[in-house]
Every structure is written in C-alpha cells, then in structure tokens.
Amino acid sequence: MKMDIRKAVLLAAMAMGPVAAIAQQPGELWGQQGDAGKSEKTKWFTEAKFGMFLHWGPYAHFGGEIRGKRYYGITEWIMHRDKTPADEYARLSQGFNPSAFNAEEWVNIAKASGIKYIVITSKHHDGFAMFDSKVSDFDIVDATPFKRDPLKELAAACKKAGIKLGFYYSQFQDWHEPNGGGNGWDFNKDKKDYSSYYRNKSLPQITELLSNYGDLGIIWFDTPGNMSKEESAEFMAKVHRLQPGCLVSSRVGNGLGDFKDFGDGEVPTGVVKGAWEAIFTHNDSWGYSSFDQNFKSPKEIIRLLAEVASKGGNLMMNIGPDGMGRIPGPSEQYFRETGRWLQKNEEAIYGTGYSPIAPQPWGVMTAKPGKLYLHVFTRPHNGRLLLPAFTGKATKARLLDGGAPLKLQQSGTDVWVTLPATLPDARNTVIALDYSGTLEERHDIPFVAGTQYESLALPSERARAYGATDVKRMTHSYYFGDWKHATCATNMREPGDSISYRLRFTEPGDYKITLQYAADTSHKKREGILEMKPQGGAQQDFRFQVLLTGKYDSHKPLLFIDQTIAVVSVKAPGEWALRIRPDAAGKELFRLRQVMVEPLQ
Ligand code: FHN
C-alpha cells in the first residue's frame, strides 16, 4: 500500500520534471521559445507576472478529512490516499454545496491583489468536472445540490474585470473512470484503455471548455503520465484549433507547451529566458485543508514575486477555497496586502524582464529598457548600497514609493546608492535606477561579502562546479505532495571534484565560513578541505570531517547541518577564491546546499 502511494506521488512529481534535475544555467532558454518569449501570443503572459491558481472541487468539502480519517499534505489527493472507492467518493461529493460562492467577490479579491490571470481546476485527478459537462454526469451541476456552473460565473466576472482566465485540466489522471490514469484500487491497471479515455472524456471536455466559456488565456494541463508525444501533440493542437490564442502549459507533456512550468514550489536557479511560470501553494496544500495554517506572509509573497520576476518568470500562487466557496481568511488578507505593495511598485514588476546582474546581498533586480529596479530586502548597515558590474551610466535613483531622489555615485562599474536611514518598506523597498548606455549581462560575478550584512549565503547553484561535481535539485516533502526543493552540490568524490566561488570583500575583518549540508551514513568519516585564497596571496587550507544528518528520503524533511569550518582574516578589501573539495578519493563527500560567510563582530 505504501509503495503504491509513493508510485502515485512519483507520477505527479514526474509531471513537474525529473525529481533531481540539473540546475539551470544562467540564461537558459526554455524549450521551443526561440523568440525568448517575445511572441505576440505569449506577450500578455510574460508581462502579467502574477497569477492566481485555484484548486477547487469536492476535496474542498472534505478539507483533508474523509471517512473519519485525516490526511495531512495536499488535500486534493485525498481520494487517492484513502483509496476511496469511486462510487463512494461520488456519493460523498454530493455533500459539496458551495452556496457561499460568489465569482465577483473572488475576482474582486484577485483584482485588489494585483492578479493578472486566474487558473482554476475545471477537472482535477478525482475526475469531477467543476462545470456543466454534457460528456459526463460527474460534474457540479448534475452531481451536487449546487446546480450552478461556477466556471460560467467566473468567466463572466473575469471578463468584466479584464482578468485572463485559464482552466486547469487533468488530462490523464482521472480516478473516477475505469480507463483514466491513477485509480488502481477500483480498476485493473493492466486493462485500462487510455486512448479510449482521451477520446471519450478528456478531449470532448476540452472542447466543451474551449467552446462554452468565452476566450480563454490558458489550458493548464497537468500530470501527462504515460501519454505519448503524439497524444500530447493532439491535445495541444485541439486547444489551438478551437482557440488559436489560448496558451497550453508545458505539463501537456513530452516537452510540448507554449510556456514552461517549473516543479511545484520550485524557482529555477538562475535566469531563464522565454515564457515560464513558478507555481506555489499558499499554505502546504493546493486544495482546501481545514488544519493547514502555514500560509506564506505578504513579505514572503512579495519577495518571491520579485525573485521570480528577476529571473524572468511569472509567479502563480494558489488559493484553496473551502467547501462553501469561501476564500480562506489568511489567503484573502495576504493576497490583498501583496496588492497594496504592488499598487506602489507595479512599475517594477509588470512588464519587466530578468535582471542582467546577479542577485546581491541586499536583494534582486528587475529590468526595463533604460531602467533597473533594485528590490531591496536588506539594508546594508552603513546605508550605502553597492551595485557592481554595472556597465551603463547611472543617471538617477529614486524610491519608487513616493519618488524621493537618492544620492548616486558611480566609480567604473560600481554604483553606490545612499539609502534612507530606515527603508520605507522592510519587506521590499524598490529603487528605480535610470541609466544610459548598455547593461551587459553579468551573472557570473564575484559575490560581494563584507561587514554590511549579518551573513552572506553562497548557494551551491551559483558555484562553479569542477570534475564530476553535479549540482542537483533534491526534492522532498514534509507531509505528502507538499514538495520542497534544495539545490545541492553532489557527487564530489575526489579532490578534482570541487566547487568554487569568487568573493569580493568590501571591508577587512574576520569572517566565519560555515558549510550547510546533508549527509548520511554513506558519507561517514569523509573529510574535506576548504581552500581560501586572496588574490595574489597565499592559500590557506582548512580540514573538516563530515557530520551525519540523516538519510535522504524524498518523502521526509531533508535535514541540513551548519558546520563552521574556518575563520579567515581579511586584511584589505579585495577578491578571494573559496574552494571546497574532498581531501582524498573515496565516497561522495556530502550534499552541500550553501556556504555562509559571516563577519565576526
Ligand atoms: O498532482 C497535482 C497536484 O494535485 C496539483 O494539482 C499540482 C499543481 O501543480 N499538480 C500536480 C502535481 O504536480
């Protein structure tokens, strides 16, 4: 039974991409987007930046509890986890009567939150259609006392508000149907005829969705399972034939799609060119959970939105309305608060492109022609913000909120901006920097380290990797399906397998160097060397033994240890090289997530 669930989750994870994919390189181009996402068709999408995902179905009525059992983690999988017989699930779904649903209210919340597009589940893996389908009676109009078609109402409200609407559609998994993917507890998997399922349910329902709800922005396919390339192509062609302007998500499968979706809860490691989206739950579940209160705060949403935009993508964040059709209080409140921030800072998000300059210890950047937006999350202690590798000529700096001008100095490619004594918004204060000339792309530049910040993190995805070192995404969940990702440098087995960083110390001082990693018994007694070398100076080696944190299991929290390895004395500002390697050939050293550089006060 346990293995079965794991397999199912793996199937879902496969929709998101390989469980341990190689980190993106800066400037990677997604799929067939040879035009780097600038096509007319994807233009609205690449400019939109902020979308709202809605997972809503009978599972909202259960809220994480069915047949007297509670299920933590993603609640829209409750039928699968519980192995609820399809007819019993259908019977229990008759209790779903979201009489408090008000499409206009939802859209008002979205509008006030700065949302530009909404994607709602029209049919999730449970097979239940949230619209009036003539193809199957297992839908909200025919199978519940609600009788209304919420997608019709939502389509009308979105049209009125000028918000693009998309429909999520699970094209392969359908636990209600004998030939749909996923349900092996009611139906014999070996006897399934998937192509009959596509012909008789998926494709006809797609036709309904594209014919009866006006112009759609997106059909958001998910979990293609074992679909062939031809089948994925057929789904994509169907959408384009019925609505040529409608975009198709990359989870149509087999490398197809008009834009790329990264894994659930995943932000790519660097800039990605082309049309793409990062998708996140607001708490730890897509569907409504009556006991999950782990909502991301406005600060987390605002910073995530800025980070995703700085890499060139959209953030689509999910809300799970409850069984009555109400948006959970914290979701409404925190989304609206994000909207208030966006009202003042919209120029720095909508229609922006990725940052040409690598992230800095103070925050990230977004860009428009002639303008760079500095999203300041952390104020340097001395109030002097350094923007390095700036190849244009900076002409003006002002706070976006209120427009107050800021003092600006440029020396070569270093630009210094003097910040106010306190940042007007501690979550993210945006500075608009005007410039002339050209900004060259500078993603691989030294990390700025110094005494101006409490600590500097050097993530493994931004290291240079040598030898057989593999920088991999380690995917894991806490409960069930609530995927988290940690990118780690792995496969360092001999001294030539190393990672290195360039550091630019802006102030002299003593700095503590700490490694954050995971290791299990296969790394027992391994030893490594941290090399620290100032430019033109002598190298210092610091030896360490690897400590054990626990076994990697993608269905458990991945534990990391912070191990301090060295204190180095920096005598003068300047560049240093930092390298980590095994001391001798042997087993893998560890899974290194990041290195921390902390000034000793
Ligand atoms: O299995 C689904 C899951 O329930 C949810 O809909 C997410 C959203 O991206 N997609 C699948 C897993 O990746």
Boltz pocket constraint, residues with backbone or C-beta under 6 A from the ligand:
constraints:
  - pocket:
      binder: B
      contacts: [[A, 12], [A, 13], [A, 15], [A, 16], [A, 74], [A, 76], [A, 77], [A, 222], [A, 223], [A, 264], [A, 279], [A, 286]]
      max_distance: 6.0
